[in-house]
Amino acid sequence: MTELPPLYETIDPDALDTLLDSLDEDNTAFSLEFTYAGQHISINTGGTVSCDQE
């Protein structure tokens, strides 16, 4: 795949910013998962990003 649809069509960037800003204040562990371009994306507090084909 050489071109992907814009990520903002899948994830609301303002909502993501709000979520991450609130986590920075609390220093809370988190995990974020979503589907993008047929891939399951997972991101956790430690900065680990995984991408698995659905």
PDB file of N, CA, C and O in Angstrom:
ATOM      1  N   MET A   1       0.848  -1.170   0.000  1.00  0.00           N
ATOM      2  CA  MET A   1       0.000   0.000   0.000  1.00  0.00           C
ATOM      3  C   MET A   1       0.894   1.235   0.000  1.00  0.00           C
ATOM      4  O   MET A   1       1.695   1.414   0.918  1.00  0.00           O
ATOM      5  N   THR A   2       0.773   2.075  -0.999  1.00  0.00           N
ATOM      6  CA  THR A   2       1.623   3.264  -1.078  1.00  0.00           C
ATOM      7  C   THR A   2       0.924   4.516  -0.589  1.00  0.00           C
ATOM      8  O   THR A   2       1.586   5.500  -0.257  1.00  0.00           O
ATOM      9  N   GLU A   3      -0.396   4.502  -0.536  1.00  0.00           N
ATOM     10  CA  GLU A   3      -1.129   5.662  -0.053  1.00  0.00           C
ATOM     11  C   GLU A   3      -2.180   5.217   0.949  1.00  0.00           C
ATOM     12  O   GLU A   3      -2.869   4.215   0.755  1.00  0.00           O
ATOM     13  N   LEU A   4      -2.283   5.973   2.005  1.00  0.00           N
ATOM     14  CA  LEU A   4      -3.276   5.689   3.033  1.00  0.00           C
ATOM     15  C   LEU A   4      -4.248   6.861   3.128  1.00  0.00           C
ATOM     16  O   LEU A   4      -3.881   8.003   2.849  1.00  0.00           O
ATOM     17  N   PRO A   5      -5.490   6.576   3.525  1.00  0.00           N
ATOM     18  CA  PRO A   5      -6.426   7.688   3.726  1.00  0.00           C
ATOM     19  C   PRO A   5      -5.957   8.530   4.915  1.00  0.00           C
ATOM     20  O   PRO A   5      -5.245   8.028   5.785  1.00  0.00           O
ATOM     21  N   PRO A   6      -6.348   9.798   4.957  1.00  0.00           N
ATOM     22  CA  PRO A   6      -5.928  10.657   6.077  1.00  0.00           C
ATOM     23  C   PRO A   6      -6.362  10.060   7.413  1.00  0.00           C
ATOM     24  O   PRO A   6      -7.501   9.619   7.561  1.00  0.00           O
ATOM     25  N   LEU A   7      -5.460  10.049   8.373  1.00  0.00           N
ATOM     26  CA  LEU A   7      -5.734   9.468   9.685  1.00  0.00           C
ATOM     27  C   LEU A   7      -6.886  10.200  10.380  1.00  0.00           C
ATOM     28  O   LEU A   7      -7.653   9.584  11.120  1.00  0.00           O
ATOM     29  N   TYR A   8      -7.009  11.509  10.147  1.00  0.00           N
ATOM     30  CA  TYR A   8      -8.064  12.276  10.811  1.00  0.00           C
ATOM     31  C   TYR A   8      -9.464  11.847  10.390  1.00  0.00           C
ATOM     32  O   TYR A   8     -10.439  12.230  11.037  1.00  0.00           O
ATOM     33  N   GLU A   9      -9.589  11.057   9.317  1.00  0.00           N
ATOM     34  CA  GLU A   9     -10.892  10.522   8.934  1.00  0.00           C
ATOM     35  C   GLU A   9     -11.274   9.332   9.819  1.00  0.00           C
ATOM     36  O   GLU A   9     -12.435   8.924   9.841  1.00  0.00           O
ATOM     37  N   THR A  10     -10.308   8.780  10.544  1.00  0.00           N
ATOM     38  CA  THR A  10     -10.550   7.647  11.437  1.00  0.00           C
ATOM     39  C   THR A  10     -10.525   8.076  12.895  1.00  0.00           C
ATOM     40  O   THR A  10     -11.358   7.644  13.691  1.00  0.00           O
ATOM     41  N   ILE A  11      -9.571   8.924  13.240  1.00  0.00           N
ATOM     42  CA  ILE A  11      -9.381   9.375  14.624  1.00  0.00           C
ATOM     43  C   ILE A  11      -9.594  10.877  14.689  1.00  0.00           C
ATOM     44  O   ILE A  11      -9.026  11.623  13.891  1.00  0.00           O
ATOM     45  N   ASP A  12     -10.411  11.327  15.635  1.00  0.00           N
ATOM     46  CA  ASP A  12     -10.640  12.755  15.851  1.00  0.00           C
ATOM     47  C   ASP A  12      -9.417  13.337  16.554  1.00  0.00           C
ATOM     48  O   ASP A  12      -9.193  13.043  17.729  1.00  0.00           O
ATOM     49  N   PRO A  13      -8.617  14.156  15.864  1.00  0.00           N
ATOM     50  CA  PRO A  13      -7.371  14.649  16.463  1.00  0.00           C
ATOM     51  C   PRO A  13      -7.605  15.523  17.695  1.00  0.00           C
ATOM     52  O   PRO A  13      -6.794  15.502  18.621  1.00  0.00           O
ATOM     53  N   ASP A  14      -8.691  16.286  17.725  1.00  0.00           N
ATOM     54  CA  ASP A  14      -8.973  17.119  18.903  1.00  0.00           C
ATOM     55  C   ASP A  14      -9.293  16.251  20.112  1.00  0.00           C
ATOM     56  O   ASP A  14      -8.841  16.537  21.221  1.00  0.00           O
ATOM     57  N   ALA A  15     -10.067  15.198  19.905  1.00  0.00           N
ATOM     58  CA  ALA A  15     -10.395  14.280  21.004  1.00  0.00           C
ATOM     59  C   ALA A  15      -9.134  13.578  21.495  1.00  0.00           C
ATOM     60  O   ALA A  15      -8.964  13.386  22.699  1.00  0.00           O
ATOM     61  N   LEU A  16      -8.257  13.195  20.586  1.00  0.00           N
ATOM     62  CA  LEU A  16      -7.005  12.540  20.969  1.00  0.00           C
ATOM     63  C   LEU A  16      -6.121  13.493  21.769  1.00  0.00           C
ATOM     64  O   LEU A  16      -5.543  13.093  22.780  1.00  0.00           O
ATOM     65  N   ASP A  17      -6.008  14.747  21.332  1.00  0.00           N
ATOM     66  CA  ASP A  17      -5.235  15.749  22.075  1.00  0.00           C
ATOM     67  C   ASP A  17      -5.782  15.936  23.485  1.00  0.00           C
ATOM     68  O   ASP A  17      -5.022  15.999  24.451  1.00  0.00           O
ATOM     69  N   THR A  18      -7.102  16.023  23.597  1.00  0.00           N
ATOM     70  CA  THR A  18      -7.739  16.193  24.906  1.00  0.00           C
ATOM     71  C   THR A  18      -7.440  15.006  25.809  1.00  0.00           C
ATOM     72  O   THR A  18      -7.117  15.177  26.985  1.00  0.00           O
ATOM     73  N   LEU A  19      -7.548  13.802  25.255  1.00  0.00           N
ATOM     74  CA  LEU A  19      -7.262  12.595  26.025  1.00  0.00           C
ATOM     75  C   LEU A  19      -5.819  12.586  26.507  1.00  0.00           C
ATOM     76  O   LEU A  19      -5.562  12.352  27.688  1.00  0.00           O
ATOM     77  N   LEU A  20      -4.883  12.836  25.611  1.00  0.00           N
ATOM     78  CA  LEU A  20      -3.464  12.784  25.981  1.00  0.00           C
ATOM     79  C   LEU A  20      -3.089  13.902  26.941  1.00  0.00           C
ATOM     80  O   LEU A  20      -2.256  13.696  27.824  1.00  0.00           O
ATOM     81  N   ASP A  21      -3.689  15.088  26.788  1.00  0.00           N
ATOM     82  CA  ASP A  21      -3.429  16.184  27.725  1.00  0.00           C
ATOM     83  C   ASP A  21      -3.882  15.814  29.134  1.00  0.00           C
ATOM     84  O   ASP A  21      -3.183  16.101  30.106  1.00  0.00           O
ATOM     85  N   SER A  22      -5.039  15.183  29.249  1.00  0.00           N
ATOM     86  CA  SER A  22      -5.546  14.803  30.574  1.00  0.00           C
ATOM     87  C   SER A  22      -4.678  13.704  31.185  1.00  0.00           C
ATOM     88  O   SER A  22      -4.503  13.673  32.403  1.00  0.00           O
ATOM     89  N   LEU A  23      -4.138  12.812  30.375  1.00  0.00           N
ATOM     90  CA  LEU A  23      -3.269  11.761  30.888  1.00  0.00           C
ATOM     91  C   LEU A  23      -1.945  12.325  31.361  1.00  0.00           C
ATOM     92  O   LEU A  23      -1.390  11.842  32.348  1.00  0.00           O
ATOM     93  N   ASP A  24      -1.417  13.352  30.668  1.00  0.00           N
ATOM     94  CA  ASP A  24      -0.159  13.968  31.084  1.00  0.00           C
ATOM     95  C   ASP A  24      -0.270  14.539  32.489  1.00  0.00           C
ATOM     96  O   ASP A  24       0.671  14.447  33.277  1.00  0.00           O
ATOM     97  N   GLU A  25      -1.427  15.133  32.805  1.00  0.00           N
ATOM     98  CA  GLU A  25      -1.618  15.732  34.121  1.00  0.00           C
ATOM     99  C   GLU A  25      -1.686  14.674  35.209  1.00  0.00           C
ATOM    100  O   GLU A  25      -1.164  14.878  36.305  1.00  0.00           O
ATOM    101  N   ASP A  26      -2.324  13.543  34.920  1.00  0.00           N
ATOM    102  CA  ASP A  26      -2.517  12.489  35.914  1.00  0.00           C
ATOM    103  C   ASP A  26      -1.391  11.461  35.925  1.00  0.00           C
ATOM    104  O   ASP A  26      -1.276  10.678  36.868  1.00  0.00           O
ATOM    105  N   ASN A  27      -0.554  11.459  34.877  1.00  0.00           N
ATOM    106  CA  ASN A  27       0.503  10.458  34.719  1.00  0.00           C
ATOM    107  C   ASN A  27      -0.086   9.043  34.769  1.00  0.00           C
ATOM    108  O   ASN A  27       0.470   8.141  35.395  1.00  0.00           O
ATOM    109  N   THR A  28      -1.210   8.881  34.103  1.00  0.00           N
ATOM    110  CA  THR A  28      -1.976   7.640  34.110  1.00  0.00           C
ATOM    111  C   THR A  28      -1.539   6.724  32.980  1.00  0.00           C
ATOM    112  O   THR A  28      -1.217   7.180  31.883  1.00  0.00           O
ATOM    113  N   ALA A  29      -1.531   5.419  33.263  1.00  0.00           N
ATOM    114  CA  ALA A  29      -1.248   4.438  32.214  1.00  0.00           C
ATOM    115  C   ALA A  29      -2.454   4.371  31.282  1.00  0.00           C
ATOM    116  O   ALA A  29      -3.594   4.526  31.719  1.00  0.00           O
ATOM    117  N   PHE A  30      -2.197   4.138  29.998  1.00  0.00           N
ATOM    118  CA  PHE A  30      -3.296   4.048  29.049  1.00  0.00           C
ATOM    119  C   PHE A  30      -2.947   3.103  27.911  1.00  0.00           C
ATOM    120  O   PHE A  30      -1.788   2.755  27.688  1.00  0.00           O
ATOM    121  N   SER A  31      -3.981   2.706  27.210  1.00  0.00           N
ATOM    122  CA  SER A  31      -3.845   1.928  25.984  1.00  0.00           C
ATOM    123  C   SER A  31      -4.883   2.471  25.010  1.00  0.00           C
ATOM    124  O   SER A  31      -6.051   2.635  25.364  1.00  0.00           O
ATOM    125  N   LEU A  32      -4.456   2.744  23.797  1.00  0.00           N
ATOM    126  CA  LEU A  32      -5.347   3.263  22.763  1.00  0.00           C
ATOM    127  C   LEU A  32      -5.346   2.276  21.613  1.00  0.00           C
ATOM    128  O   LEU A  32      -4.285   1.894  21.120  1.00  0.00           O
ATOM    129  N   GLU A  33      -6.535   1.856  21.179  1.00  0.00           N
ATOM    130  CA  GLU A  33      -6.649   0.915  20.073  1.00  0.00           C
ATOM    131  C   GLU A  33      -7.659   1.424  19.069  1.00  0.00           C
ATOM    132  O   GLU A  33      -8.709   1.951  19.436  1.00  0.00           O
ATOM    133  N   PHE A  34      -7.327   1.260  17.786  1.00  0.00           N
ATOM    134  CA  PHE A  34      -8.255   1.646  16.726  1.00  0.00           C
ATOM    135  C   PHE A  34      -7.893   0.911  15.446  1.00  0.00           C
ATOM    136  O   PHE A  34      -6.807   0.346  15.320  1.00  0.00           O
ATOM    137  N   THR A  35      -8.814   0.928  14.509  1.00  0.00           N
ATOM    138  CA  THR A  35      -8.590   0.318  13.204  1.00  0.00           C
ATOM    139  C   THR A  35      -8.316   1.422  12.195  1.00  0.00           C
ATOM    140  O   THR A  35      -9.022   2.430  12.149  1.00  0.00           O
ATOM    141  N   TYR A  36      -7.286   1.218  11.392  1.00  0.00           N
ATOM    142  CA  TYR A  36      -6.899   2.200  10.374  1.00  0.00           C
ATOM    143  C   TYR A  36      -6.398   1.454   9.144  1.00  0.00           C
ATOM    144  O   TYR A  36      -5.456   0.665   9.218  1.00  0.00           O
ATOM    145  N   ALA A  37      -7.037   1.714   8.027  1.00  0.00           N
ATOM    146  CA  ALA A  37      -6.635   1.134   6.741  1.00  0.00           C
ATOM    147  C   ALA A  37      -6.488  -0.388   6.820  1.00  0.00           C
ATOM    148  O   ALA A  37      -5.539  -0.962   6.286  1.00  0.00           O
ATOM    149  N   GLY A  38      -7.451  -1.033   7.498  1.00  0.00           N
ATOM    150  CA  GLY A  38      -7.432  -2.490   7.586  1.00  0.00           C
ATOM    151  C   GLY A  38      -6.446  -3.048   8.588  1.00  0.00           C
ATOM    152  O   GLY A  38      -6.213  -4.257   8.622  1.00  0.00           O
ATOM    153  N   GLN A  39      -5.861  -2.185   9.406  1.00  0.00           N
ATOM    154  CA  GLN A  39      -4.888  -2.600  10.412  1.00  0.00           C
ATOM    155  C   GLN A  39      -5.423  -2.281  11.802  1.00  0.00           C
ATOM    156  O   GLN A  39      -6.070  -1.253  12.003  1.00  0.00           O
ATOM    157  N   HIS A  40      -5.151  -3.166  12.765  1.00  0.00           N
ATOM    158  CA  HIS A  40      -5.495  -2.903  14.158  1.00  0.00           C
ATOM    159  C   HIS A  40      -4.274  -2.263  14.804  1.00  0.00           C
ATOM    160  O   HIS A  40      -3.219  -2.891  14.903  1.00  0.00           O
ATOM    161  N   ILE A  41      -4.414  -1.009  15.247  1.00  0.00           N
ATOM    162  CA  ILE A  41      -3.315  -0.256  15.834  1.00  0.00           C
ATOM    163  C   ILE A  41      -3.512  -0.200  17.343  1.00  0.00           C
ATOM    164  O   ILE A  41      -4.615   0.073  17.818  1.00  0.00           O
ATOM    165  N   SER A  42      -2.461  -0.455  18.088  1.00  0.00           N
ATOM    166  CA  SER A  42      -2.495  -0.393  19.545  1.00  0.00           C
ATOM    167  C   SER A  42      -1.295   0.415  20.022  1.00  0.00           C
ATOM    168  O   SER A  42      -0.164   0.175  19.599  1.00  0.00           O
ATOM    169  N   ILE A  43      -1.555   1.381  20.913  1.00  0.00           N
ATOM    170  CA  ILE A  43      -0.499   2.229  21.471  1.00  0.00           C
ATOM    171  C   ILE A  43      -0.667   2.213  22.981  1.00  0.00           C
ATOM    172  O   ILE A  43      -1.781   2.369  23.481  1.00  0.00           O
ATOM    173  N   ASN A  44       0.436   2.023  23.721  1.00  0.00           N
ATOM    174  CA  ASN A  44       0.313   2.048  25.176  1.00  0.00           C
ATOM    175  C   ASN A  44       1.224   3.095  25.791  1.00  0.00           C
ATOM    176  O   ASN A  44       2.013   3.738  25.098  1.00  0.00           O
ATOM    177  N   THR A  45       1.106   3.255  27.092  1.00  0.00           N
ATOM    178  CA  THR A  45       1.816   4.297  27.836  1.00  0.00           C
ATOM    179  C   THR A  45       3.320   4.269  27.602  1.00  0.00           C
ATOM    180  O   THR A  45       3.943   5.322  27.475  1.00  0.00           O
ATOM    181  N   GLY A  46       3.901   3.099  27.545  1.00  0.00           N
ATOM    182  CA  GLY A  46       5.346   2.990  27.372  1.00  0.00           C
ATOM    183  C   GLY A  46       5.826   3.389  25.992  1.00  0.00           C
ATOM    184  O   GLY A  46       7.029   3.400  25.733  1.00  0.00           O
ATOM    185  N   GLY A  47       4.889   3.720  25.092  1.00  0.00           N
ATOM    186  CA  GLY A  47       5.261   4.130  23.751  1.00  0.00           C
ATOM    187  C   GLY A  47       5.299   2.980  22.757  1.00  0.00           C
ATOM    188  O   GLY A  47       5.690   3.163  21.604  1.00  0.00           O
ATOM    189  N   THR A  48       4.893   1.797  23.202  1.00  0.00           N
ATOM    190  CA  THR A  48       4.871   0.649  22.300  1.00  0.00           C
ATOM    191  C   THR A  48       3.707   0.784  21.339  1.00  0.00           C
ATOM    192  O   THR A  48       2.566   1.000  21.747  1.00  0.00           O
ATOM    193  N   VAL A  49       4.013   0.652  20.053  1.00  0.00           N
ATOM    194  CA  VAL A  49       2.984   0.694  19.008  1.00  0.00           C
ATOM    195  C   VAL A  49       3.004  -0.635  18.290  1.00  0.00           C
ATOM    196  O   VAL A  49       4.056  -1.096  17.848  1.00  0.00           O
ATOM    197  N   SER A  50       1.825  -1.258  18.172  1.00  0.00           N
ATOM    198  CA  SER A  50       1.764  -2.496  17.398  1.00  0.00           C
ATOM    199  C   SER A  50       0.722  -2.342  16.314  1.00  0.00           C
ATOM    200  O   SER A  50      -0.265  -1.621  16.464  1.00  0.00           O
ATOM    201  N   CYS A  51       0.962  -3.028  15.233  1.00  0.00           N
ATOM    202  CA  CYS A  51       0.096  -2.962  14.065  1.00  0.00           C
ATOM    203  C   CYS A  51      -0.118  -4.387  13.560  1.00  0.00           C
ATOM    204  O   CYS A  51       0.828  -5.065  13.158  1.00  0.00           O
ATOM    205  N   ASP A  52      -1.369  -4.828  13.587  1.00  0.00           N
ATOM    206  CA  ASP A  52      -1.713  -6.173  13.152  1.00  0.00           C
ATOM    207  C   ASP A  52      -2.800  -6.099  12.096  1.00  0.00           C
ATOM    208  O   ASP A  52      -3.759  -5.339  12.228  1.00  0.00           O
ATOM    209  N   GLN A  53      -2.642  -6.889  11.053  1.00  0.00           N
ATOM    210  CA  GLN A  53      -3.645  -6.925  10.008  1.00  0.00           C
ATOM    211  C   GLN A  53      -4.908  -7.571  10.548  1.00  0.00           C
ATOM    212  O   GLN A  53      -4.853  -8.578  11.254  1.00  0.00           O
ATOM    213  N   GLU A  54      -6.049  -6.981  10.207  1.00  0.00           N
ATOM    214  CA  GLU A  54      -7.328  -7.543  10.655  1.00  0.00           C
ATOM    215  C   GLU A  54      -7.718  -8.721   9.817  1.00  0.00           C
ATOM    216  O   GLU A  54      -8.766  -9.323  10.048  1.00  0.00           O
TER     217      GLU A  54
END
